[in-house]
Amino acid sequence: MAEERILEVKNLKKHFNLGKNKVLKAVNDVTFHVNKGETFGLVGESGCGKSTIGRTIIGLYNRTEGDVVFDGENVHELSEKEMFKLRQKMQMIFQDPYASLNPRSTVREVIAEPMEVHKLYKSKKEQTERVYQLLEEVGLNRDHADRYPHEFSGGQRQRIGIARALALNPDFIIADEPISALDVSVQAQVVNLLKELQEEKGLTFLFIAHDLSMVKQISDRIGVMYLGNMVELTVSDSLYENPLHPYTQALLSAIPIPDPDIEETRERIILQGELPSPINPPSGCVFRTRCPFAMEICGQEKPEWQEVEENHFVACHLYNEQVKKDRVKEPVVNIR
């Protein structure tokens, strides 16, 4: 039985015009889908375009090219009125739990604001009861409703942000690095909370993060981003057990293993060179300037997005059949 897709991102591009003929290619021809009820993890280094994808999906940024189809509707072709209605189904949890909350509003006002905008309840009493219910669902209590954001810890503020995202009873939530600003001990609590809410409410998540070890705990499938491009995508277990792209292999090698004997002997992949600028990305494969396996073809052609194994996609010339034959016949010139 085929999975029901709630979101389809097709050949999405988001470029920013910086003036003086400079164009920042934040997202460059990215395609993926999210199935209903799953958590899709989007990972990569800072500046790779993952947060830009999230903001373009929800309509905070206009697309440059491509399509974002949510629940059968093309997000960037909707009227303002239609987009307003769509907001009830699709919400966002932001990275900084302090900056995303109005410091002059009480927690009650912060959570109630989307309800008022969308006129969900006829009476203040109903609305207030819903606020109390949401606070309890995220592990806070009613007494917190009349306090201000600065009176809470980082983890508690993020719980308030989650409560606000749940206020409109959405089907799909984009969690944009929701744990990166939190202490490690609190990160696990927030991830567990999201998993519990997903199970209770049947939510679908796009979970954006740079911490691969934490992404594994929550994601069903994971897409790996590098310099605005998707380089690998597969189910969570396959990515960790058999990473195909050299960049993914390097990312995974950086995850500490809680066994000192294994940690001491295992090989760490250290990428050489600096992350190129998305204003002037390398020709061909964007990863070739840091790739230990870079070949002549990598500077000439952009690698195709292909399914190497079942449900395991990668964009890398190492898995091109003709390149594999050539590598057997004669040594390939390494190029950076």
ZIVEN-V581761 format. One line per field, one symbol per residue. ss: DSSP state (H for helix, E for strand, - for the rest). phi: phi as a letter, one per 40 degrees, with the letter a starting at -180 (. if undefined). psi: psi as a letter, one per 30 degrees, with the letter a starting at -180 (. if undefined). Layout:
ss->???
phi->???
psi->???
This chain:
ss->----EEEEEEEEEEEEEEE--EEEEEEEEEEEEEE---EEEEE------HHHHHHHH-------EEEEEE--EEHHH--HHHHHHH---EEEE------------EHHHHHHHHHHH------HHHHHHHHHHHHHH----HHHHH-EHHH--HHHHHHHHHHHHH-----EEEEE-------HHHHHHHHHHHHHHHHHH--EEEEEE--HHHHHHH--EEEEEE--EEEEEEEHHHHHH----HHHHHHHH------HHHHHH-----------------------------EHHHH-----EEEEE--EEEE-HHH-HHHHHHHHH----E--
phi->.cccccabbbfcbbbbccgfgbbcccbbgbbabbccgbbbcbbicdgchccccdccccgcbcccagbbbbfgbcdcbcccccccccdccbbbbcccccccbcccbcddccccdcccccfcbcbccccccccdccdcccgbbccccbcbdccbcdccccccccccccdcfccbbcbcfcbccbcdccdcccccccccccccbgcbbbbcabcccccdcbccbbbbbafgbcbaaacdcccccacccdccccccccccbcbdcccccccccbccgccccccbcccgcccccbccbdbdcccbbccccbccbdfbbabaccbcdccccccccaccccbb
psi->kkkkkfkkjjhkkjkkjglhgkkjiekjhkkllklkfljjkjlllkgfgeeeeeeeefgfkklelakjjkhfkjegglleeeeeeffffklkklejfeffkjffkleeeeefeeeeeghekfleeeeeeeeeeeeeeggaleffegllefglleeeeeeeeeeeffeghlfkkjjjhfffglleefeeeeeeeeeeeeeefhlkkjjklfjeeeeeffkelkkkkjhfkkfkkaleeeeeeikekeeeeeeeffkkkhjeeeeeflkkjjklllklkfeilllbkffffgkfgklefffekkkkjljelkgjkljkffgkeeeeeeeeelkkkkk.
